[in-house]
């Protein structure tokens, strides 16, 4: 589990933006959507900051349940300022079942699939989230989109 935590922490150190605005959210969300479409994934994709959805895509095959998962995963990232996968891995490693003890309540989902949009020198400004696959696959999709976006220097 410590290897998983180290990898997730490395992702957060690596995937940092120099700036992030509404146009960046649209381009990043479009990139994640393109990756999902090419793979044939039925997912919902969302980028939001507190109080404002900046990007939303609902690919064919998702269900209304994904809306709830997106809301809850992104709420966790915006509160904890770490990926939902990292929060989950840290709790699992410590033997804590946060859902069983009611930690954070039903407004949060401690499961992979949402990643912080962190701006250098500023901090977490938004959360990018996918729902519709396994928690690990949701996480990997978002990370792949962010990594691709940052590598191309479109921001």
C-alpha positions as CSV (number, residue, x, y, z in Angstrom):
1,X,0.0,0.0,0.0
2,X,2.9,2.4,0.7
3,X,3.9,2.0,-3.0
4,X,0.4,3.0,-4.1
5,X,0.4,6.0,-1.8
6,X,3.9,7.1,-3.0
7,X,2.7,6.9,-6.6
8,X,-0.4,8.9,-5.9
9,X,1.7,11.5,-4.1
10,X,4.1,11.7,-7.0
11,X,1.2,12.3,-9.4
12,X,0.1,15.3,-7.3
13,X,3.6,16.7,-7.2
14,X,4.0,16.2,-11.0
15,X,0.7,17.3,-12.3
16,X,0.7,21.0,-11.4
17,X,-0.6,23.8,-13.6
18,X,1.1,27.2,-14.0
19,X,-2.4,28.8,-14.4
20,X,-6.0,27.5,-14.8
21,X,-9.0,29.4,-16.1
22,X,-12.3,28.7,-17.7
23,X,-10.8,28.1,-21.1
24,X,-8.3,25.7,-19.6
25,X,-11.2,23.8,-18.0
26,X,-12.9,23.5,-21.3
27,X,-9.7,22.3,-23.1
28,X,-8.8,19.8,-20.3
29,X,-12.3,18.5,-20.1
30,X,-12.4,18.1,-23.8
31,X,-9.1,16.2,-23.7
32,X,-10.3,13.8,-21.0
33,X,-13.6,13.3,-23.0
34,X,-11.6,12.5,-26.2
35,X,-9.5,9.9,-24.3
36,X,-12.7,8.3,-22.9
37,X,-14.5,8.3,-26.3
38,X,-11.5,6.7,-28.0
39,X,-11.5,4.0,-25.4
40,X,-15.3,3.5,-25.7
41,X,-15.9,4.4,-22.0
42,X,-19.4,5.3,-20.8
43,X,-18.4,8.0,-18.2
44,X,-19.4,11.3,-16.9
45,X,-16.6,13.9,-16.8
46,X,-16.7,17.1,-14.7
47,X,-14.4,19.9,-13.8
48,X,-15.5,22.3,-11.1
49,X,-14.4,24.7,-8.5
50,X,-16.5,25.5,-5.4
51,X,-19.9,26.6,-6.5
52,X,-19.3,26.5,-10.3
53,X,-19.2,23.7,-12.8
54,X,-16.6,24.6,-15.5
55,X,-17.0,21.6,-17.7
56,X,-19.4,18.7,-18.0
57,X,-19.7,15.8,-20.4
58,X,-22.1,12.8,-20.2
59,X,-21.0,10.1,-22.6
60,X,-23.5,7.5,-23.9
61,X,-24.2,4.8,-21.4
62,X,-23.8,6.6,-18.1
63,X,-26.6,6.6,-15.6
64,X,-28.0,9.2,-13.2
65,X,-26.0,7.5,-10.5
66,X,-22.8,8.9,-11.9
67,X,-24.0,12.4,-11.1
68,X,-24.1,11.6,-7.4
69,X,-20.6,10.0,-7.6
70,X,-19.2,13.0,-9.4
71,X,-20.6,15.4,-6.8
72,X,-19.3,13.4,-3.9
73,X,-15.8,12.6,-5.3
74,X,-15.3,16.3,-6.3
75,X,-16.5,17.5,-2.9
76,X,-13.9,15.3,-1.2
77,X,-11.1,16.7,-3.4
78,X,-12.1,20.3,-2.9
79,X,-12.3,19.7,0.9
80,X,-9.1,17.6,1.4
81,X,-7.1,19.1,-1.5
82,X,-5.8,15.7,-2.5
83,X,-7.0,13.2,-5.1
84,X,-9.9,11.0,-3.9
85,X,-7.7,8.0,-4.7
86,X,-5.0,9.3,-2.3
87,X,-7.4,10.0,0.5
88,X,-8.9,6.4,0.0
89,X,-5.4,4.8,0.0
90,X,-4.3,6.7,3.1
91,X,-7.4,5.6,5.0
92,X,-7.1,2.0,3.8
93,X,-3.4,1.9,4.9
94,X,-4.4,3.2,8.3
95,X,-7.2,0.6,8.6
96,X,-9.9,3.3,8.6
97,X,-13.3,2.6,6.9
98,X,-14.4,6.2,6.8
99,X,-17.8,5.3,5.3
100,X,-18.5,2.8,8.1
101,X,-17.8,5.4,10.8
102,X,-19.7,8.1,9.0
103,X,-16.7,10.3,8.6
104,X,-17.6,13.3,6.4
105,X,-21.1,12.1,5.9
106,X,-22.9,11.2,2.7
107,X,-21.8,14.4,0.8
108,X,-18.3,12.8,0.2
109,X,-17.1,9.7,-1.6
110,X,-13.7,8.3,-0.5
111,X,-13.0,6.5,-3.7
112,X,-10.8,7.1,-6.8
113,X,-11.9,9.2,-9.7
114,X,-11.3,12.9,-8.8
115,X,-8.1,14.8,-9.0
116,X,-7.1,18.2,-7.8
117,X,-6.3,21.0,-10.2
118,X,-3.4,22.5,-8.4
119,X,-1.8,25.8,-9.6
120,X,1.8,26.5,-8.7
121,X,2.0,29.1,-6.0
122,X,-1.8,29.2,-5.5
123,X,-3.0,25.7,-4.5
124,X,-6.0,23.7,-5.4
125,X,-8.4,25.7,-7.6
126,X,-10.7,23.0,-9.0
127,X,-11.3,19.2,-9.2
128,X,-11.4,17.1,-12.4
129,X,-13.6,14.0,-11.9
130,X,-14.7,11.0,-13.9
131,X,-17.4,8.4,-13.0
132,X,-18.6,5.3,-14.7
133,X,-15.7,2.9,-14.6
134,X,-14.0,1.3,-11.6
135,X,-12.5,3.8,-9.1
136,X,-9.0,3.0,-10.4
137,X,-10.0,3.4,-14.0
138,X,-11.8,6.7,-13.3
139,X,-8.6,8.0,-11.6
140,X,-6.4,6.8,-14.4
141,X,-8.6,8.4,-17.0
142,X,-8.4,11.8,-15.3
143,X,-4.7,11.5,-14.7
144,X,-4.0,10.5,-18.3
145,X,-6.0,13.6,-19.5
146,X,-4.2,16.0,-17.2
147,X,-0.8,14.5,-18.1
148,X,-1.5,14.7,-21.8
149,X,-2.8,18.3,-21.5
150,X,0.2,19.5,-19.5
151,X,2.7,17.7,-21.8
152,X,1.3,19.6,-24.8
153,X,1.6,23.0,-23.0
154,X,-1.9,24.1,-24.0
155,X,-2.4,26.0,-20.8
